[in-house]
C-alpha cells in the first residue's frame, strides 16, 4: 500500500508532482492552476494560506509565532500584494506549557505589528497528549494587489538578485535540535519582506521568497516556465561564515537550504544595478547581490546552471529528497 513520506512536504519535485497530479487535478480552477504563492482574486484581492509545524517551536532568531506571521506576509509580498489581514488558527497539544503559549502569542502580536497586518479572526483546537507536538499554527493572509508577476516578459540578460545570505533559517533550526553536537552563532533570517513592495513599481518582473527547497528549487521552478536557461555564479552567492562552515561539516548544499526572510528577484537588464542599490538601503538587504542572469546562449531552455568556483558548469535541479523535515 502506498503511503505518504516526509519528502512529500519538502517543497521539491515530489511535492510539486503531488500538487499537480492530485490537488490541481481534483480541485481544478483558474485560480489554483496558477500555482502562485498567493491567489489573485477579483477586486484586487490576494489570498494565501500556510501551516507551520516547525520543530523545535523556539529557535535562535524566532519561534513558531514569528515564523507563521512572516511566512504568510512574505507569500503576499512576493506575489505583488500589500499584506493587510491575517487569520490565526492554533492546534494545541494537551500539556503545552502555558508560559510557552503566552510567549508565542506575544511573538505573534509583535510580528504582526512589525509587518503592519492585523490578526482579525481565527480558531483554537486542543488535541490529546501524544496526538500533536506542542503546537501547530495555520495562518491565512489577505492583501491588496498592487502588481502582477510577469514571467512572460522575462528576456535574456535580465538579472537575478538575491536579497541576502542563504540558509540561516535551516541551520538555526537544525542546530537548535542538537542532533549533531555542533555549535555556531547563527540566527534564523525570519523577517517580513515588506521593504520589497515598492520594487514592484520600479520594474521587477518576478519575485519569490526562498523557503522549502531553497534557492536551487525556486529557480528551477522559474526557469521551467520560460523558453530560456538561467545561469547563476557560485562566487556571487552570499553565505555567512557560520552557514558555510556548518554546510561543509554536514555535507549539505546551501543552495537547497531554506530561508524565511530572503527573496530572489528577476529584474530587466538595464534596471539591475539600480534595483540592487534600492534593496541594499534596507538593513535586510545590505548583503544583496546580483547572482546571475537569464540566458539564451548557455545551456538548454529550462536548465538552471551554476558557474562553479572551479570554472565549470553544474546543472541544478529541484530538491528530490527531504533535507530537514519540519523547518517551517
N, C-alpha and C positions, 0 to 999 in steps of 0.2 A: 504494500500500500504506500503510495506517495505521500510524503509528509513535508510540512514546512520546515525549512532550515534557516539558520541565522543569516545566511548570505542573502536571503530574500529582502532583508532590511538594510543592506549595505549601501544603498544608493548607486550601485553599479549595474552591470549588464543584466544580472538575474532579476533585479528589482524592476528595471526598465521593461524587460520581457514580460514579467508578471503583469505590470500595469497595462501594457499594450494588448496582451493576449487575453487578459481576464477582466480587468477593471474597465478599460475603454470599450472593449467588445460587449460587455454586459450592459453598461450604462450609456451607451453611445449617444453623444450630442455634440453640437459645435463648440460649446464652451470647454468641455472635457477634452476634446480632441486636440486642443492647443497644447496641452501638457506643459503649461507655463507655471511659474511659481505662484501666481495668483490668477484667478479667472477674471477677465474683463467683462463686466455685465452692462446692460443698458443703463442710461442716465449717468454715465461716467463713474460707475461704482466698480471697485476692485474688491475681491473677496478671496481669502485664503484661510487654511486651517492646518494645524500641526499638533502632534502629540509628542510628549517628552518623557523619556524613561531612563535618563542618564544615571549611571552608576559609577561612583558614589554621587549622592544628591548634593554634597558640598565638595568643591574642588578649588584649587588656587585660582583666584580671579573671578569667582562667581559661584552660583548654585543653580538648582533646577528652576528657581524662580526667575533669576536674571536671564537664563537661557530661553525660557518659554516666551517671555516678552520680546526679547531682542530677535529671536529666530523668526517670529511671526511678523514683527515690524520690518525686518530685512527682506522677507519674501515680498512684501508690498512695495518697498522702495525699489528693488531691482526689477520689478515688473512695470515701473513707471507710475506708481501711485503714492500719494501723500497719506500716510497712516493716520487714522482718526480714532477708531474704536476697536476694543478688544473684548472678547468673551473669555471667561476663565472657568474651566471645569476641573475639579480636583477629585482624584480617586485615591483615597487614603486607606492604608492598611491598619487594622486594629493593632494598637501597641506603638504607633508612631509617637515619638516623644513630643509633647505639647510645645516644648521650648523650640524644637526644630521647626514645627509647623509655623509658629509665630515668626521665627527668623525668616522663613521662606516668604510669608505674607509681606513682611517688611521689604524684602528684596523685590517682590512683585510691584509693590507700590513705588519704590524708589526708581525702578527701571521704567515703569510706565510714565512717571513724571519726566524723566530724562529723555524719553523718546517722544514726548508730547502726545501721548494717547490716553484715552480714558477706558477703564475697565467698567463695562456697563451692564453685563449680565453674566450668568454662569450656572454652575451646578456643582453639588458635592455628593459623592458617594463614599461609603466605607465598606471594605471587604474584610472578611475574617482573617485573623492572623495566619500567615503562610500562603494566602491566596493572592498576595501582591508583593511589592517590595518597597515598603515605606510610603512612597507617594509617586503617582503618575499625574501629569498635568496635560490637559488639552487646551490650546488657545486658538481662537479664530479671530481674524482681523478684517476690518472693513476700511477701505481708503478711497480717496478721490483720485481718479485717473488724471494725470497731468501730461502723460506722453505714452506712446506705444512703441515697444521694441520693434526694430525694422531690420530683421535678418536679411530680407530681400534687397536691402540697399548696401550690404557689405560688399566691398570690392578689394581686389588685390592691393597690397601695401597699406591697407588700413591697419592701425596699430592696436596691439593688445596691451592693456595696462593692468597691472596687479597693484591693488591699493595698499599692500603691506606684506609683512613677513608671513610665511606659511607655517601651519602646523601647531601653533601654540596650544590651541584647544585640545587637540588629540593627545599631545604629550602631557599636558597638565592633568587630564583625566586619567591617563594611563599611569602616571606616577602616583596619583592620589590613591590608586587601588593597591599600591605597594606589592604588586605581584612579581616585580623584577629586582627588588632590592637596590634600585637606583635612586639617586637624589639629584635634583637640579633646580635651580631657581628659574622656574618658568610658570607663567600665569596664563590662563585662558585668554584669548583675544576677544572674548564675548563682549559685544558692544553694538549699539544701534548705528545703522548706516545712513541716518537722515541727512548727513552732510553731503551725500552724493546726489540728493534730489535736484539741486539747481543744474547739475550737469546735463540733465535731460533736455533742457532748453538751450544748451550750448553745443549740441550736435552729437551726443552719444547715440550709437546705433543699437547697442545691446549691452546687457549687464546681468550678472548672476552672482549671488553670494556663494562662497566656496564651503559647502558643508560636506555631508557624507559623500565619499568617493574622491574628494579632493580636487585639486586643480586639473589634473590629467583627465579625470572623468567628466568634469564640467566642460572642458574644451573639446573633448572627444564628441560629446553630445552636440555641441555647437557646430563643429566642422562637418558633421554628418548631414547637416541641414543646408549646407552650401555647396556650390559646384567648384569649390577651391580646396586647397590644402592650407594648413596652418603650421607655422614654424615658430618655436619659442627657443630662447637661448638660455642654457643652463647657468651661465655666468651672470646673467641679468636677474635671476630669480632670487629675491631677498629671503634669507634664512637667518634666524638668530643663532648664536653660537650654541645655546642650550639645545635647540631643536636639532641642529646639525649633529651635535655630539650624541644625543640620545638615539637619533635615527641610525647613525653608524653602528652604535653598540648593539642595537636591537635588530639590525638588518632590515629596516623599514624605509621605503622610498618616500621622502617627504612630499613628493608630487601627488601622493594619494592620501595625505593626512587632511583631516577636516579642520576648518576654521569656523568661528561663529561671529566674526567681526571683520571679514575681508571679502572683497568682491573682485571679479575680473571683468574688464570693460573693453568693448570694441569701439574705437573712435575713427573717424575719417583721417587719412594720412596727414593732411595739412593741419589738422587740429590736435594732433597727438601731444606735442610739447606744451601747448597752451593748456590743455585739459590736465596734463600731468602736474603742471605748476599749480593749478587750482586745487587739485587733490592734496598736494603737499602743504597747503596753507592750513589744513586741519591737523590736529595732533594725531588723529587716527590714520592720516595719510602721509605722514612725514617720510616714510620709507617706501613710498610708492615708486614703481619703476615701469618703464616700457619694456616688456619682456619678449616681444616678438611681433609678428605681423601675418596678415593673410597673404597667401602665396598662390601664384599660378605657374611658377617656373620650377618649383621644388616639390617633389613628391607627386602623388596622385590625388585627384579630387576625393575629399572625405578623410584624408590622412592627417593625423596630428604628429608632427615630428619635433624632436628635441635635438638641437645642436649642442653636443656634449662638450665638456671641458677638454676632452682629449682630441677634439676636432672631427669626430664622426657624427653620424645622424642615427638617432634611435627612434623607432616607431613606438608611439604611446597609444594605449588602448584604454577603454573603460575598465574600472575595477571589476575583477571577476570573483573575488572572494571577500570575506569579511575580515578586515584588518583588526578592527576593535569594536566589538559589539557594545551597544548602549552608550554611545558617546554624546547623544543628544536626546 
